[in-house]
Amino acid sequence: MAVAFDVVVIGGGMVGALAANLLLQQGLRVALVDRSSGQITLSTAPSYDSRVSAISTHSQALFERAGVWGEINTERLTPYYHMQVWDGLGTGNIEFSCDDVHLDVLGHLVENDVLSQGLLNQLSQYSSDFSSYFSASVVDIAQKQESVTVVLESGETIEAATLVAADGANSFVRELVGIKTKEWDYNHHAIVSTLEVDRSHENTAWQSFGDEGVLAFLPMPSYNGRHFVSIVWSVLPVDASALLELDEHAFCQRVQYAISSKFKVVSLQSKRIAIPLRQRHATHYVQNGIALIGDAAHTIHPLAGQGANLGFADAGALAIVLGKAKKRGESLTDERVLRRYQRLRMADNMRMAAAMEMFKRLYDKQTPAQVLARNVGMTFVNKQQWLKNNIVQLAIGAQ
């Protein structure tokens, strides 16, 4: 017999779990379905998760609204106040500061597992209006006029007014309900890992564009006088394979060269993971009873680290739309209701995707004339405070 909810969220990662929390706060009955066990074991400092996210001030506000931010161990949060970006093939550079945009901080770096654990812990505080289905896989979805029925591999069925697909870039839900995407391969892989370095990161996000690819050094918590950074290194697939095969010492030497020797890389602190990069955008986010959020709706190049923040903003917008519709007595299945969410989010997501595509193509150019023009442009921008302010607003995901 089907269980009735207002919303069933498919995907219990950071975006899906945040959406579930925010929907519950709107007074909605929510079910969460995920293939994982729902159990997260955090690493112990100085070991850190390879996957981290740069949380913008807007996203932080959403986590505060969900009651999660204040519960995160501050020793696992690293604020960053500055950004240093430079062209490794020339002398161009741009410096950003939270003072430029009158903020106390540009954002925080935090491990994905830390955020996920906080979100799942918060969900466990709900009782009558929330049910979780972990270690569960969706095998079918039936869309009706006033509801959506989800069939699990176990044979259980879940009935809800709205299904929220937060099941990632290769969304099973998106494919099953026939929502198309426009996408292309960036022909890059992002290598992520955590390193120990010889000196303080100065609570600064460092990023180099050079012949070794695009390399970001992101500040992580220090421990007993030791200093750590998370890296996101965008390189050609063939280079990614070669870098993963290097021994630890050789890999650290390559990273040190790619960051223009601004740091001495002491050691590798977590496994290296290579993630294929692909630009992807759903042609529409909603249809009757279905809404896509996060990577299920869009993926972008990680140049500015805003992929997760876009997903968090999706979750926040959808929760508000559905909460208001519920209070008005409107059908949560109605596509006209769900389109309000699409109108709130699609333009912003497409604008960020276009900006990342522009930067990616700009730094793909490596001829002397193009490098010179690029460096002259960076030097000019660095002297124009108003322009820098606009760029930093984009980079921190300001809404």
N, C-alpha and C positions, 0 to 999 in steps of 0.2 A: 504493500500500500504506500502511495506517494506521501512524502512529508512536505508540508506547505511552508514556504518562506517568501519573504518579499524579494530577496536577492540571493542568488547562489554565485559565489566567486570561485572560478576555476583557476587555480594557481596560488600557492601560498608563499611565494617569494616576497621580497620587500614591498613591491607595489601592490600585490594582491592582499597581503596581510594589512598594509596600511589602509587600503580601500575597505576591508572588512571592519576594521576599527572605526573608521570615520562613518561608515554606514550605520553601524550600531549606535553611534552617538546621535545619529539623526532619528533614532527611534524605530529603525527598521529591523525586521527579523532576518538573520543572515546565516547562510551555510557556507563553509569554506571547504573546498576539495583540493587535495594535493597528493601527488604520487609519493612524496617523501614521508618519513615517519613522523615528522613534526618535532623531532628531538635534535637539538643542536648542542654540540660539545665545543666550547670555546677553547682556543689555544691559550697557553699561559705565556705572559711576557717573559723573555723578549721574542717569543715566537708569535707571529701575527698572520692572520688570514691573507692569502695572496690577493683576494678580491676586496677592494676598498671603494668607497664612493666619496665624492666631494659634495657635501650637503650644503646647499645654498641657504641663505637666510629665509627665503620663502618656504623651502622644504622644512627647515627647522620649525617654523611656525606650525606647519601641518603636524609634525611629530609632537609638538607641544599640545596641540588641540587633541590629539589622540591619547594624551596622557603618557607618552612613551619617553620623550626627550629627558625629562627630569630623572627618569629611572636608569638611564645609561651611566655606567661607571665612567666618571670623568677621566680616569686614567686611560680609557680607550678612545677618548676624543682628542683630536689635535686641531686647535683653531689655526687658521692661516690669515695673516694680515696683509701680505704682499704677494705679488706675482712678478717673476722675472722671465721675460721671453726674449730670445735672441736668435739670430741667424748664424748657424755654425759655419757657414761658408763666407761670412763677411763680418761687418762691424755693426750692423743694424741691431737695435734692441729697443724694447719697450718695458717700462717699469710701471706697475700698478700698485695702488695702496688703498686700503679701506678708507683712509682719510680723504681720498679723491671723491668718494661718493657718500661721505659723512656717515659711515657705518662703523660700529665697534670692531667688526670682523668681516672678512670676505666670505667666510664659510668654515666648515669643519671637515676634516678627514676622519672617517670612521670605517671600520671593517664591516663588510656586508653581513657577516655572521652575527656581529654584535647588534646591528639594527634588527635583523630577523628575529633574534632571540627576544629582544625587547618587545617587538610587536606581537609575537606569539604569547609571551608571558601576559601581556595586557589582554589579549583575547581570552585567556583562561579566566579572567575576572568576570566575564559575562556568563550568565547561566541560561535563563529561560529563553532568551531571544537568539541564542547562538548555538550552532552545532558544527563540529569539525569532522571531516572525513579524510583522515590521513591514510597513507599507503593505499590510496584509491585511484583508479584510472577511469576516465570517461570513455565509454564505447559508443554512445549514441546520444543524440539530442533531438527532441521532437518539439517543434515550435507550433503553438496553438494560438488562437486569437487572444486569449487573456492570460496565457501562462507558457512557461517553457519547462519541459520535462527532461531531466538528465538521467541517463542510465549508466550505472557504474558496472565495472567488470564483475563485481560481486553479485550482481543482479539487483541490488538496491536501486530505488528510483528517488529522485529529489525533484519536487515541483516548486517553482518559484515564478514570480511575475517577471523578473529580469535575470538574465545570465550575464555576468561580467567576466569576460575572457582576459585573464592576466597570466596566461600560460606561456609567455615568452615569444621570442622572435620567430620560432618555428611553430606557431600556435596551431594546435590540433583543432581547437574550436573554430578559429578563423577559416581554416581549410574546410572543415565539415559543413559549415553554414554557407560556404561559397562566397566569402568576401575576398575580392581580388586585391593584389598589391602591385605597386610599381616599384621595381627594385633593380639594383645592379651591384656587381661586386666591386669593391674598392681596390682589389688586388693588393691588399695589405692584411697582415695579421698583427694583432696587438699582443705583445708578450707582457705578462704581468707577473710581478714577484715582489718580495720585500728584501731589502738590502741593509746591511750595516755600513755606515759611512764614518769618516774620521772626525767630523766636526758637526756642530749644530746646523740644522736646516734653516734656522732663523725664522721659523714659522712662516716660511715662504714656499710657494709653489714655483718650481723652476721648470722651464720648458725650452728645449733646444730643437731647432730645425736645421738639419745638416745632411751630409752625404751618408750618415749612418741611420737616417730615418728621423722620425719625430719622437723625441724622448722627453717624458715628463717625470720629474722627481717630486713626489708628493710627501709632505711631512707626516711622520708617524710619531707616536709617543716615545720619548726617551726613557731609558731604563738603566738605573745604577750608573749614570754618567756615560752610557753608550747611546749612540744616535742612529736612528733608523728612518728609511724612506721607502715608500711604495713606488714602483716604477710602472709606467705604461709606455711601451716602446713599440711604435708602429713601423713595421718594416715589410719588405716584399716577402711573399710566402717562402721563396727559396732561402732567403736570408734567415727567416724565422726558424726553419728546419735546421740550418747550420748552427744558429745560436743555441738552440735547445740541445744540440749534440756536444757542445763545448763542455769541458770540465769546469768546475766552479771557478778556479783561478782565472782561466782564460776568459770566461764569461764576464767576470768582474772587471777585467782589464778592458774589454770591449765597451762595457758600460761607462767606465771612467773616461775613455777617449770620446765617446759619443756625447757626454755631458761637458765636454771641453775642459776636462780635468779640474772643474770647479770643486770637486770632492775627490777624495781618495776612497775608493770602494774597498771596504775591509773584508766583507764576506756576504755570502748568499744566505738569507734567513728563512726562505720558504721555497717550495717547489716553483718551477717556472711553468706557466700555462700560456699557450698560444691560442688566441681567439680570432677566427676569421672575421673580417670586417665587411659589412654589407649595408648599403643604403637601402632602406625599405620603408614604404609608406602605404598604408591601406587606402584604397580609393574612397572608402567611407568607413566611419568608425561604428556605425549603428545600423541595425535593421530591427524589425519588430521583435522585441523581447531580448535583443542581444546588444551588448556594448563592449568594444575593445578598449583596453587601456594599456599603457606602458609599451613594452617591446612587441606585444601582440599587434599594436597599432602602428608603431614606427620605431626604426632604429637609425642612429646617425653615427658619424665618425666621432671617436672619443677625444677629438682635439681640445675641446673645452670642458670635458668631463661632465656634460649636461644630460646624458642619456637617462640616468636614474631620476634626475630632478624633473625632467619632462613627464616621466611616468608618475611621480608623486603628485605633480600638479594635475594630471588626469584624474587620479584618485580623489583629490580634493574637490575638483569641479563636479565630478559625477555624484559624489555623496551629497553635495549641496542641491543639485538638480533633483535627485530622487527624493531627498528629504522634503523639499518644498512641494513636490508633486504629491507625495503621500499626505501631507497636511491639507492639501487642497482637494483630496479625494479623487485625484486623477489616476488613470490606469498606468502603472509602472511598465507595462508591456508596450504601450502605445509608442510607435516610432516617432511620433511628433514630440513626445516628451523627451525621448532620448536624443533627438536632434539638438535640443538646447545644449546638452553637454558637448556635442560635436561642434557646434558654433563657438562655444567657449574655448575649445582647445585646438582645433585643427589649424587655424591660421598661425597661432604661436608656434606650434610644432613644425609646421612647414617653413616658417621664417628661420627658425634655428637650424633646421636641416639644410636650408639654402646657404646660410652663413657658413656652416661647417664645410659644405661642398666647395664654396668659393675659396676658403682658406686652404683646403686640401689641394685644390688644383693650383693655387698660387705657389705653394711650396713644393709641388711636384716639378716645377720648372728649375732646371739646373744649368742652363747655358750662362756664360759670363755676363752677357748683357741683361738677362733676366734676373740674375742674382744681384747685379749692381742696382737695377731699378727697384728691386724688392728692398734692398738695404737702405737706399735713399728714402723710400716710402716709410720704412719703419722709423728712421731717424726723424723724419718730418712729423709723423704721428706722435712720437714721444714728446714733442715740443708743443703739441696742441692739446691743452688740458680738456677742453670741451669734447674733443673727439675721443680722447682716452676715457673720459667719463662714460660716453656712450658704449664704448667697447667693453669696459669693465662691467657695465650693467648687463650686457649680453652674456659675458663670461660667467657671471655669478648667478645667472638665471633669474634676474630681478623681473618681477611681474609688473 
